């Protein structure tokens, strides 16, 4: 099974089951500096992950925390610089999929087979999560902390105002967008200043038209960005841009500003991950199911298997960690079901632990859990499904497209040329 997507046949168990938690084995006394770094900055649940880390340090009086969070976008570069300079933190958050594979292949991470075996972590998470998010080159490197899902989140009052129903198909989505256009309300908010939010439009259209098998070929360099499948995805996306359905100047603002545009009634909906719910509930004090709701990206081609999309975040330990004992103890601590639920409350995501009591999920989270369980495929989003150097090429293209959609065919020719060069360079390095 590919690391880019996987069957979530057991995920309903993962989000609904609650069982007793076995007591962890006694830990050796931890001491010294412990540096832990993460990318959950503003809007992503920073206060909640900071509480998780600080609570762990407080449990070990001889341990001193020696690091701070890093801005989400800066982290993508800074952690690679630290790894290359042999001066990494003892533990750090990272995105499962191609990004972890990239640094595993660069021989920068410790495998954690020992704690997986000692603490029976195979019993703590769904098999598909273990196989595709935690296991690389046959060994465990990753402890999962989040399970996110990408869909449309919308302002319920605005939908009621224009008489819009939740769309199930692409044509229905366009009809809803027309209703909002007639009411002088942008249908879609997209804050693509940091590039990555645009990927969800490409990902979801491609998944709903060409399907996941083709998408995996594209992500691994076995298909071309000039293929008819990719061209069609951009044509459908362009249809929405040309019609004036998007809030103007998408590249001028970020995902958080786009989320606020929807919350404040300046736009009707935004295609985003479940972390948006954490911002709405904890920062804006909105009520799920009342002030905002969600729907899955509509069907475009009925014969294409339905797929869910999103990232899985977790923690890893670099080979050059100065306090590996504390790092391993911290990763074990993160498997505690209550720790997973504490962060899920602030981050808006689902807890991947099989042993977490998810009966307290709000109505939106609970419904999304069922969406994931019903889909045969769960795919990692674009920048986690293709190697980082190739992802940079694509992310740049998505922002370029939003600035100049009319030139997308020439853009795709350049993207294919650059992506092919990056895949060739990666192959030479192996």
Order of alpha helices (4+ residues) and beta strands (2+ residues): beta-alpha-beta-beta-alpha-beta-alpha-beta-alpha-alpha-beta-beta-beta-beta-alpha-alpha-beta-alpha-alpha-alpha-alpha-beta-alpha-beta-beta-beta-alpha-alpha-alpha-beta-alpha-alpha-alpha
